[in-house]
Amino acid sequence: MPAPANDNRVQPRGLRRADAARYLGISPSHFDLQRKAGNIPAPKQMLGVVLWDRQELDQLFDGVSVANDDDGYWDKACGSESQNT
């Protein structure tokens, strides 16, 4: 059943990893691979939670280049950072 036109549900701007992957229509594991390859923008850490910005994901989907000024957080958290770093 469709939501009413005056539906006031909040659409979060910050998405956790699995939600960000789902938002793009890909699996979390493919999201991780694309993140590692630098094709997905870096997450932000807010209030102790790692979140991807919905607007940056929209830009990615629209084909707009999104700056990837990553500090390597997610790679470090996943244990996939280079041994030399």
N, C-alpha and C positions, 0 to 999 in steps of 0.2 A: 504494500500500500504506500503510495507516494506521501512524502511529508507535506504538511500544509504550507502554503506560501508564506505564512507568518511564523514559520518555525524558527525559534530563537536558539537552537543548539549552537554551541561555540565550536568553531573550527580552529583547533590549536595551530599557532604559527610554528611552534617548535615540535618536531617529530622525533621520537626515538628511532633507533636503527631499523627495527622490523617494520615500524609504521612508515618510515621514509622509503624503504624498499617497496612496500605494498603501494604507497602513493605513486611511485614511478612504474608500478606494474611488473616488478622483477622480484626474484627470490632474495632473501637476505644473504645467501652465499654469493650470488652474482653481484649483489650490491657491494659486498666486501671486496670482491675481485676488482670491480670497477673503481672502488674507492682507493684500493692499493695502487691501481694504474694511474690514479690522478684524474679520472674522468668524472668523479663526483666531488662536489665541494666539501671542504673540511667542516666538521661539526663545530658547534660552540658548546662550551661548558657553562651552564647556568644553574646556580643554586645546587651544585653538586650533581647535576644531571647532564648527560651528553645529548645534545639535540641538534637536528638538522633543520635549517631554516626553510620553511615551505616556499617562500618567495625565491630563494636560490634554486630549489629543486624545480620550481616552475620555469625559471630562466634556463636551466639545463635542458628541460623538456622542450622548451621553445627554441633551443639551439643557440642561445646567447652564451657567450663565454663568461664563466664565473671564475673570479680569481681564486686560486687554490693556495692561499697563504697558510698552509698547514704547519702545525708544529709537530706533526707525527703522532698526535695523541692516540688516534684510533689504532694505528699500526702498532704502537707500543702496547696498548691495552689488549690487542689480539695476539701479541707475541710475534708479529711478522716483521718487526723492524730489522734492519741490517745489523749484523753482529758487530760491524765496525762503527756504529753510532753510539 
